[in-house]
Amino acid sequence: MAADDKTVWTALRLHPADNVATALRDLPAGGSPHISDCAAPALRTDIARGHKFALSPIAAGEQAIKYGQAVGVALSDIAAGEHVHLHNLEGLAGRAERHRNAS
């Protein structure tokens, strides 16, 4: 979608390398969010404001990228348009803490 004065962005991708975007408002399943610098997939589930969704498929074991940095590792395959959260993503901070405590 071309940017103009009437465009209302509904999600945000913070860095060109990001494979997740953040909802700027509650977004319904089936809709395609408006993002300023990339095409967005149709959402597979409702996405709450502030939550992430996958812009492209993320395979189990691959990193979710936000801010141009890895923020977690997929626990299972995540389809484009799917909610990315604690049910399918292990945060890197939590992973480091678990490894430290296991030592």
Secondary structure, DSSP 8 states (H G I E B T S, - for coil): ----TT----EE--STT-SEEEESS-B-TT----BTTB-----SS-B-TT-EEESS-B-TT-EEEETTEEEEEESS-B-TT-EESTTTEEEHHHHHHHHHHH-
